Amino acid sequence: MTNSTAHARARRNPADGRAPVRRAAGGLAVLFLLLGLLGFVPGVTSGFADLRWAGHHSGAMLLGVFQVSVLHNAVHLLFGVVGLALARTAGGARTWLVGGGAVYLVLWLYGLAVDQRSAANFVPVNDADGWLHLLLGAAMIASGLLTGRDAHRHRPGPGGRPVRFGRPGRG
């Protein structure tokens, strides 16, 4: 008996022709671009007049919750651009999701370790940023591993249809 659900995550969506891992990476990359842009929008970012280049002295708060700086917003923009570029291939998308998720988990640990009022908090991060970094890191790694787990077993065949490689008689 075939378990079509297990292999459904690796199949292309006929609606857009992209592997799920590419859609996940592209969607998250757009989210990062949006966050980076919104960090520069007065009103969406409260305390906009207190936006600083970097450091814990930046009083700007994206959505009134997440402490941001020019550097923080620029990193989100760059991260989104890299994500879109790597989402062009399944391998690149998976690498960006897993690698980027690991970076965000390291950033979460950094936020736990650094004194938020010290010069070492150059990013800057606050408690809300820390929780967001933890969730983003875990979600990115999970997306990279779960949506791309069987992608290496599928290759385009004649007419663009996937040809399965692996053990015969399965799936």
Phi, psi and chi 1 to 4 in degrees:
 res  aa     phi    psi   chi1   chi2   chi3   chi4
   1 MET       -  141.5  175.7  159.3 -158.8      -
   2 THR   -94.9  140.2  -28.8      -      -      -
   3 ASN  -103.3   87.7 -175.6   -7.3      -      -
   4 SER   -67.4  -25.8   61.0      -      -      -
   5 THR   -67.0  -38.6  -52.8      -      -      -
   6 ALA   -63.8  -33.7      -      -      -      -
   7 HIS   -96.8   -6.6  -62.3  -68.3      -      -
   8 ALA   -64.2  -31.1      -      -      -      -
   9 ARG   -68.5  -25.4  -74.6  178.1 -121.7  145.9
  10 ALA   -91.3  -13.5      -      -      -      -
  11 ARG   -77.8  153.3  -75.9 -167.7 -133.3  141.5
  12 ARG   -75.2  148.4  -64.3 -178.6 -178.0  -86.2
  13 ASN   -84.5  120.6 -179.9  -15.4      -      -
  14 PRO   -60.9  -21.0   -3.9    6.5      -      -
  15 ALA   -69.2  -35.2      -      -      -      -
  16 ASP  -127.0   -5.9   67.3    5.4      -      -
  17 GLY    73.0    9.5      -      -      -      -
  18 ARG  -109.2  144.3  -67.4 -171.7  -42.5  156.4
  19 ALA   -65.2  148.5      -      -      -      -
  20 PRO   -54.4  -36.7  -26.5   34.1      -      -
  21 VAL   -64.2  -34.9   70.0      -      -      -
  22 ARG   -70.3  -39.3  -69.5 -176.6   58.8 -149.0
  23 ARG   -65.6  -41.3  -73.3 -166.5  -46.8  -85.3
  24 ALA   -63.0  -46.5      -      -      -      -
  25 ALA   -64.9  -43.2      -      -      -      -
  26 GLY   -62.9  -42.3      -      -      -      -
  27 GLY   -64.6  -43.5      -      -      -      -
  28 LEU   -69.1  -35.7  -78.7  168.2      -      -
  29 ALA   -62.7  -41.1      -      -      -      -
  30 VAL   -64.4  -38.2  168.0      -      -      -
  31 LEU   -60.5  -43.9  176.2   66.8      -      -
  32 PHE   -63.8  -40.6  -80.5  105.2      -      -
  33 LEU   -61.2  -44.4  -72.5  170.8      -      -
  34 LEU   -62.3  -45.3 -177.7   63.2      -      -
  35 LEU   -61.9  -42.4  -70.3  173.4      -      -
  36 GLY   -62.5  -41.7      -      -      -      -
  37 LEU   -69.0  -43.7  -70.2  171.7      -      -
  38 LEU   -63.9  -25.8  -70.4  175.3      -      -
  39 GLY   -64.8  -15.7      -      -      -      -
  40 PHE  -104.6    8.6  -67.8  113.5      -      -
  41 VAL  -103.9  113.5  176.8      -      -      -
  42 PRO   -60.7  142.3  -18.2   28.7      -      -
  43 GLY    98.6  -53.9      -      -      -      -
  44 VAL   -71.8  -36.4  177.1      -      -      -
  45 THR  -104.6  109.3  -61.1      -      -      -
  46 SER   -75.9  154.9   60.2      -      -      -
  47 GLY    65.3   32.0      -      -      -      -
  48 PHE   -58.2  -33.3 -170.4   78.1      -      -
  49 ALA   -65.0  -19.5      -      -      -      -
  50 ASP   -96.3   10.2  -64.6  -35.1      -      -
  51 LEU   -65.7  125.0 -177.2   68.2      -      -
  52 ARG  -115.5  165.8  -58.6  -69.6  179.1  -99.3
  53 TRP   -58.4  -50.2  164.5 -111.2      -      -
  54 ALA  -159.7  170.2      -      -      -      -
  55 GLY    96.6  168.5      -      -      -      -
  56 HIS   -73.2   -7.3   67.4  -73.1      -      -
  57 HIS   -80.8   -9.6  -65.1  -60.0      -      -
  58 SER   -67.9  122.4 -176.3      -      -      -
  59 GLY   -97.3    5.8      -      -      -      -
  60 ALA   -76.7  138.2      -      -      -      -
  61 MET  -129.8  111.4  -56.7  -72.2  -85.9      -
  62 LEU   -65.8  126.7  177.8   61.5      -      -
  63 LEU    57.3   21.5  -56.5  173.5      -      -
  64 GLY    72.4    9.0      -      -      -      -
  65 VAL  -126.7  -46.8  177.2      -      -      -
  66 PHE   -97.4  120.3  -54.6  103.4      -      -
  67 GLN   -69.5  129.9 -171.6  175.7   12.4      -
  68 VAL  -132.6  161.3  -66.8      -      -      -
  69 SER  -138.4  175.5   65.6      -      -      -
  70 VAL   -60.1  -45.0  172.7      -      -      -
  71 LEU   -60.2  -44.8  176.8   62.9      -      -
  72 HIS   -59.2  -47.0 -159.1  144.9      -      -
  73 ASN   -65.1  -41.3  -66.9  -25.2      -      -
  74 ALA   -63.6  -38.3      -      -      -      -
  75 VAL   -64.8  -41.1  167.5      -      -      -
  76 HIS   -61.1  -43.2  -77.2  147.5      -      -
  77 LEU   -62.2  -47.3  -69.7  169.4      -      -
  78 LEU   -63.1  -42.5  179.6   62.6      -      -
  79 PHE   -61.1  -39.6 -156.8   65.9      -      -
  80 GLY   -66.9  -41.7      -      -      -      -
  81 VAL   -63.2  -45.3  168.2      -      -      -
  82 VAL   -62.4  -41.4  169.4      -      -      -
  83 GLY   -60.8  -43.4      -      -      -      -
  84 LEU   -64.6  -40.2  -76.1  178.9      -      -
  85 ALA   -64.3  -44.4      -      -      -      -
  86 LEU   -75.7  -21.8  -71.3  176.0      -      -
  87 ALA   -71.9   -1.7      -      -      -      -
  88 ARG   -71.6  -20.1  -66.7  175.6   17.2 -165.1
  89 THR  -129.7  154.0   65.7      -      -      -
  90 ALA   -63.8  -41.9      -      -      -      -
  91 GLY   -64.4  -43.2      -      -      -      -
  92 GLY   -64.8  -40.7      -      -      -      -
  93 ALA   -62.9  -44.6      -      -      -      -
  94 ARG   -64.3  -43.3 -175.9  170.2 -168.8  -99.3
  95 THR   -59.8  -44.8  -62.3      -      -      -
  96 TRP   -64.5  -43.0 -177.3   76.4      -      -
  97 LEU   -65.3  -49.1  -73.7  166.9      -      -
  98 VAL   -71.7  -47.0  174.0      -      -      -
  99 GLY   -65.4  -44.5      -      -      -      -
 100 GLY   -65.5  -36.8      -      -      -      -
 101 GLY   -63.1  -39.6      -      -      -      -
 102 ALA   -64.1  -40.2      -      -      -      -
 103 VAL   -61.3  -42.6  166.6      -      -      -
 104 TYR   -68.4  -31.9  -90.6   87.1      -      -
 105 LEU   -69.2  -37.3  -69.9 -179.8      -      -
 106 VAL   -64.3  -41.1  167.8      -      -      -
 107 LEU   -63.7  -36.4 -167.8   55.3      -      -
 108 TRP   -62.3  -45.6  167.3   64.9      -      -
 109 LEU   -63.2  -39.6  -68.8  172.5      -      -
 110 TYR   -58.9  -44.3  165.4   79.1      -      -
 111 GLY   -63.0  -32.2      -      -      -      -
 112 LEU   -72.2  -35.5  -69.9  176.1      -      -
 113 ALA   -84.8  -29.8      -      -      -      -
 114 VAL   -86.7  143.3   70.9      -      -      -
 115 ASP   -74.2  120.8  179.5   -0.8      -      -
 116 GLN   -63.4  -18.7  -67.8  178.8    4.3      -
 117 ARG   -98.2    3.6  -65.0  173.0  -51.8  -86.8
 118 SER   -96.7  166.2   74.6      -      -      -
 119 ALA   -66.3  -20.2      -      -      -      -
 120 ALA   -66.7  -18.6      -      -      -      -
 121 ASN   -85.6   64.3 -171.3   11.2      -      -
 122 PHE   -81.2  -12.0   67.9   94.1      -      -
 123 VAL   -68.3  -47.1  175.2      -      -      -
 124 PRO   -85.9  160.7   33.3  -34.1      -      -
 125 VAL  -131.8  147.2  -67.1      -      -      -
 126 ASN  -126.1 -175.0   62.9   11.6      -      -
 127 ASP   -60.4  -41.4  -70.3  -21.1      -      -
 128 ALA   -63.7  -41.1      -      -      -      -
 129 ASP   -60.1  -41.7  -72.1  -50.6      -      -
 130 GLY   -58.8  -48.0      -      -      -      -
 131 TRP   -62.8  -40.6  -75.6  106.6      -      -
 132 LEU   -64.1  -41.5 -177.7   61.2      -      -
 133 HIS   -63.7  -39.8  -67.1  153.2      -      -
 134 LEU   -62.3  -48.6  173.3   61.4      -      -
 135 LEU   -64.8  -43.7  -67.7  172.7      -      -
 136 LEU   -62.8  -45.4  -81.4  172.2      -      -
 137 GLY   -59.3  -48.8      -      -      -      -
 138 ALA   -64.8  -42.3      -      -      -      -
 139 ALA   -66.5  -39.2      -      -      -      -
 140 MET   -66.9  -45.4  -71.6  178.0   74.9      -
 141 ILE   -63.5  -45.3  -69.6  171.7      -      -
 142 ALA   -60.5  -43.7      -      -      -      -
 143 SER   -62.0  -43.3  -65.7      -      -      -
 144 GLY   -64.8  -39.2      -      -      -      -
 145 LEU   -80.2  -40.4  -64.2  176.6      -      -
 146 LEU   -80.8  -38.3  -64.4  175.8      -      -
 147 THR   -83.5  -16.5   60.9      -      -      -
 148 GLY  -114.4   12.9      -      -      -      -
 149 ARG   -68.6  -30.5   71.9  179.9 -163.7 -175.8
 150 ASP  -110.0   10.0  -72.8  -21.1      -      -
 151 ALA   -61.5  -31.5      -      -      -      -
 152 HIS   -70.2  -13.9   65.5  -79.0      -      -
 153 ARG   -91.9   -2.6  -66.3  176.7   46.7  151.2
 154 HIS  -118.4  132.7  -62.8  -90.6      -      -
 155 ARG  -135.2  147.2  -63.7 -148.5  177.6  112.8
 156 PRO   -64.9  134.4   -5.1    9.7      -      -
 157 GLY  -108.9 -160.9      -      -      -      -
 158 PRO   -58.9  135.2  -18.3   26.0      -      -
 159 GLY    73.8   13.3      -      -      -      -
 160 GLY    80.3    1.7      -      -      -      -
 161 ARG   -79.0  141.6  -64.8 -175.0   56.0 -168.8
 162 PRO   -68.0  138.6   17.2  -21.9      -      -
 163 VAL  -107.3  125.6  174.6      -      -      -
 164 ARG   -84.8  138.7  -70.6 -169.4   33.9   98.3
 165 PHE  -118.1  143.1  -66.7   89.7      -      -
 166 GLY   141.0 -156.8      -      -      -      -
 167 ARG   -71.8  133.8  -67.0 -176.8   10.6 -157.4
 168 PRO   -67.5  153.1    7.8   -9.8      -      -
 169 GLY    83.5    2.9      -      -      -      -
 170 ARG  -111.0  136.5  -65.7 -166.2   62.7 -178.5
 171 GLY    59.1      -      -      -      -      -
